[in-house]
Every structure is written in C-alpha cells, then in structure tokens.
Amino acid sequence: MAPSYRKSQEMFEESQVYIPGGVNSPVRAFKSVGMDPPFIARGNGSRMWDVDGNEYIDYVCSWGPLILGHRHPAVMHAVQRCLERGITYGAPTDLELTLARMVVEALPGVEMVRMVNSGTEATMSALRLARAYTKRNKIVKFEGCYHGHHDSLLIKAGSGALTHGVPTSPGVPENIAGNTINARYNDLPLLEKIMAEVGREVAAIIVEPAAGNMGLVPAAEGFLEGLRKLCNQYGALLIFDEVITGFRLSYGGAQSYYNVTPDLTCLGKIIGGGMPVGAYGGVREIMQMISPAGPVYQAGTLSGNPLAMTAGIATLEQLQQPGVYEELNRKSALLAQGLSQAAKAAGASVWFNRVQSLQCTFFTSQAVTDFASASTSDTKRYAAFFKSMLDQGIYLAPAQFETAFVSLAHTDEDIERTVEASFNAFKAAANI
Ligand SMILES: *Cc1c(COP(=O)(O)O)cnc(C)c1O
C-alpha cells in the first residue's frame, strides 16, 4: 500500500500562504520531482520520520552537515551543556578559539579562520578579501558549481537555480555579473584561454574541489593542480569552496585528499554539526587583512555563536577517532556497488559518480564530467526513481542534480534495504 502524506500535504498547502513557495530554501519544495514534500517531525541516527508517521532512511542528512547522523549522543550532550550556560553573548568565547584551532590544525591551507553563519557568507567574504588582496575585480567560477546565493556567484549557478530553471536570477545587477566569468569544470584548456585573455584582472578562481551541486562530479586527474598552477602564473588566488568537502572527503578536506593547497578555503555544513555556520580561512598574510586586524570589513551578530561552535567541536572530535573515514567510505562504496548492480539488473541506463562518502546516480548513459554532461540526465526518470524510493522509505535528494550523503549512522542493513528498494525504483524509472 502506498504511504499517506496527507498531513504533510495540508501543512505544505498552508505554508505556501505564509512562506514563498512554502519553503525556506527552494530545493525543499520537491518541484523537480513533481511532488509535495513530506514535513519532517524528528530524526534519529540514519532515520527521519515525517508528520504522517512515515519512516525514512535519510541520505540527504540536512544536505551534508549530519555526517554523524541525526541526534548523535556526543553532539546532543555538548549542545545541552552549552544551552545551560546561555545561548549567545556577542563577545569572545573559548569555544571559538577551540574550533578555530581545530580547523587550522586540520587544513593545510588554513593558518587563520573567521567564523560566519552560512556557506554563502563564507564565499561572499572570501571573494571580497581576494579582491582586496589582489586589487582586482574579476572572479572565475565553473558552470554547475554552487557557492551560495550572493550576487557575484549567482551566475549560471547549479543546484536549486539549475533545477528551477533560473540560470541567472533577476535582481542581480549586470555590472556585477560582468565581473564573473564562467568556465567549464574539468576543462583546463578552456581555462588557459580565458586566463591568457583576462588572467591579470582575475582576483580569484573559486571551485568546488569535488562538485556537489550538479549531482556529484569529481575533479579529473590534474584539474586542481592545473588551477593551482594557473593561479600562481597570473597572481590570482585559488579559493576552494569546501562547504561540502571540508571534513567530508577526509579530516583534512579535499585539499588533503587531493594534495592541492588553496590560498583561501570556505567551510560550512559539517563544521557546524547541524547548526547554522560558515567559515573562511587561509594564509596569515591574506587573513590579516580582515577587520579589525586589517581594512577589509566583515562582521556578524551571531558569528561564532556558542551553540554552533559547540556542535561543530563535538562533531569534529568524533571525526578524529581512528578509522572513521575508512568506515564511512566503506559504507559509501557498498551503497554505490549495490545501486550499480540493481540498476543493471533492472535494465536502467545510469551513470554513477562517487568520491568517498558523496555519490550520485545520473539517469544518463554518458560519462558525467561537467555541467553539460550532467544535463543530459533524464530528470523524468530520476523523478520516477525518487518517488518509488520515497514510497519505500528511502529519502534521497529531491532533485537529480544533488548529491547523496552517506553518514556514519548508516548501517550495513540500511544500505542493504536501500539497495533492495532501488531495484523496484530503477524498474519504475526504466519503464516510463
Ligand atoms: C551549501 C553550499 C554553499 C552554501 O552554504 P549555505 O550555508 O547554504 O549558505 C556554498 N558552497 C557549497 C559548495 C555548498 O554546497
């Protein structure tokens, strides 16, 4: 019997009266899978329950932060202890020092770090800093990479903007868009041409070192090294947007995993342990330009707030345990392998990309290496796959161009159940 989503549907209906589209972030509206979203009541470990009582194995994990799963005891206890002392002071605390030290010790490219409240703020501030440091205006980004929703980077952005058919948002001034250049992910020859033309005006190249907002697209061999070389050659800064990959691909982020060190690093998601957070960091010489140490202005009422710092510290402490990443990646490989076999058995034509605990099933038969190839995916088939999975209690990203997140809370049994369910879902997708 198909599950009921009646209460969720009523809540979604009423939410649309008070909240644009009924949601506070577009992808949550389930538009690209043609459904109404379940309203979530609670979570625990690898599971979530909606207001109608349906249970899900959750592979969204709040879009990445919940690498430990829902309600990890260590995070819950730390946050509860923190709450007993107060919520926020707008004054320095030992917690900010602790998390800053942990981030600096973990990431090769970070000698100093500034906490903010979202990944969007982190990339926005990093760009300002890069422009101030280089005294240049232009930014190079890659089509299909998403770095948040501020003007400079909302130029043919991926993710929500992609699936909602607004490749460039109204309201972004043309003169700002004019300073942003879109290059092609994994295409060094094209980038070399661009840099040969305007390289001396480029303040920074910003990149997701594993692109997680057009589905999942791994950086090709030599791509990140090539960016590093071009930045050195033209005096531009290299910015890694590690909002997803930081503490995900390895404890030292993508920069350790790929052994390429950026000048600036943007963080978010995992470092807040589920609380609103962002951070940007880099070499001391550049970071010292930020106010009040230097002239580049950037501030925040709740930046470095005790709850987010506490949840972040507790999460990173868990990730420091030996064997954690091996276990996470083993589970992710198990899932990818199972899905791949199920797809084959069901006769679905799909392409799998995986980097450590990030993965994506593209409904296309061609290799997905950039935005154009990702766009060959059949989103109607993905929608059919998604709906079948949801009805079977498997909560995947409600859009083709998103990543699946495996957490430490997922058990081998969870993965087995997911793979079993996927056979029917792949069939449903193949037969539309
Ligand atoms: C989520 C994300 C952001 C934006 O972070 P918010 O906290 O949602 O503002 C930026 N960059 C990447 C790579 C992301 O995945």
The ligand as a Tripos MOL2 file, in Angstrom:
@<TRIPOS>MOLECULE
LIG
   15    15     1     0     0
SMALL
NO_CHARGES

@<TRIPOS>ATOM
      1 C1         25.7020   24.5390    0.6700 C.3       1 LIG1
      2 C2         26.7930   25.1680   -0.0910 C.ar      1 LIG1
      3 C3         27.0640   26.5450   -0.0080 C.ar      1 LIG1
      4 C4         26.1540   27.4960    0.6930 C.3       1 LIG1
      5 O1         26.0860   27.2920    2.0590 O.3       1 LIG1
      6 P1         24.8030   27.8670    2.8450 P.3       1 LIG1
      7 O2         25.1170   27.5690    4.2770 O.co2     1 LIG1
      8 O3         23.6200   27.1370    2.3200 O.co2     1 LIG1
      9 O4         24.7490   29.3170    2.5420 O.co2     1 LIG1
     10 C5         28.2010   27.0250   -0.6240 C.ar      1 LIG1
     11 N1         29.0210   26.2170   -1.3130 N.ar      1 LIG1
     12 C6         28.7780   24.9030   -1.4400 C.ar      1 LIG1
     13 C7         29.7390   24.0490   -2.1960 C.3       1 LIG1
     14 C8         27.6400   24.3430   -0.8680 C.ar      1 LIG1
     15 O5         27.3710   23.0450   -1.0530 O.3       1 LIG1
@<TRIPOS>BOND
     1     1     2 1
     2     2     3 ar
     3     2    14 ar
     4     3     4 1
     5     3    10 ar
     6     4     5 1
     7     5     6 1
     8     6     7 2
     9     6     8 1
    10     6     9 1
    11    10    11 ar
    12    11    12 ar
    13    12    13 1
    14    12    14 ar
    15    14    15 1
@<TRIPOS>SUBSTRUCTURE
     1 LIG1         1 GROUP 0 **** ****
